[in-house]
Amino acid sequence: MVNINVCIGSACHLKGSYNVIKGLQKCIDERDLSDKVRINGSFCLGHCTNAVSVQVNGGQVVSVSEQTVEEFLNEYVIPIL
């Protein structure tokens, strides 16, 4: 199971964290990966200036926007499935 933590703290919320979560969920559903990937909301991942902060399996924190959700999945999630 791959765990994706999406920050929903103040800065990330203002930068669209809920849209990122919706985008991730949509891509995961379209690719039939819901049994392999879990999305979690998380408060402050410590990278507020790079919001929206997203972390995979407790690793590197990556800046993701609504427009880069699919790119993020292809680069950081798909290779470890």
C-alpha positions in Angstrom: 0.0 0.0 0.0 1.4 3.4 -1.0 0.4 6.2 1.4 0.1 9.7 0.1 0.0 12.5 2.7 -1.5 15.8 1.4 -1.0 18.8 3.6 -4.3 20.5 4.4 -2.8 23.2 6.7 -3.3 26.9 6.2 -0.9 27.6 3.4 -1.7 24.4 1.5 -5.4 24.9 2.0 -5.1 28.4 0.4 -3.1 27.0 -2.5 -5.7 24.3 -3.3 -5.0 21.2 -1.3 -8.6 20.0 -1.6 -8.4 20.3 -5.4 -5.1 18.3 -5.3 -6.8 15.6 -3.2 -9.8 15.5 -5.6 -7.4 15.3 -8.6 -5.4 12.5 -7.0 -8.5 10.5 -6.2 -9.8 10.9 -9.7 -6.5 9.7 -11.2 -6.4 6.8 -8.8 -9.9 5.7 -9.6 -9.4 6.0 -13.3 -6.3 3.8 -13.1 -8.1 1.3 -10.8 -5.5 1.8 -8.0 -7.7 2.4 -5.1 -6.7 -0.9 -3.5 -3.0 0.0 -3.8 -2.9 3.8 -2.9 -4.3 5.6 0.1 -4.7 9.4 0.3 -4.4 11.0 3.8 -4.9 14.5 4.9 -2.1 15.8 7.0 -1.4 19.0 8.9 1.8 20.8 8.1 4.5 18.9 6.4 7.0 21.7 7.0 7.2 23.1 3.5 4.7 25.9 3.6 6.4 28.1 1.0 6.1 25.2 -1.6 2.4 24.5 -1.0 0.6 22.2 -1.8 3.0 19.8 0.0 2.6 16.1 -0.7 4.6 13.2 0.7 4.7 9.6 -0.4 5.4 6.9 2.2 7.0 9.4 4.6 9.7 10.3 2.1 10.5 13.5 0.2 8.0 16.3 0.3 7.0 17.5 -3.1 5.1 20.6 -4.3 2.0 19.6 -6.3 -0.7 21.7 -7.9 -4.0 20.7 -9.4 -2.3 20.9 -12.8 0.6 18.6 -11.9 -1.3 15.8 -10.1 -0.9 13.3 -13.0 2.8 14.1 -13.4 3.3 13.6 -9.7 1.6 10.2 -9.8 3.6 9.1 -12.8 6.9 10.2 -11.2 6.5 9.4 -7.5 3.8 6.8 -7.1 3.5 4.5 -10.2 7.2 3.5 -10.0 6.8 2.1 -6.5 3.6 0.1 -7.0 
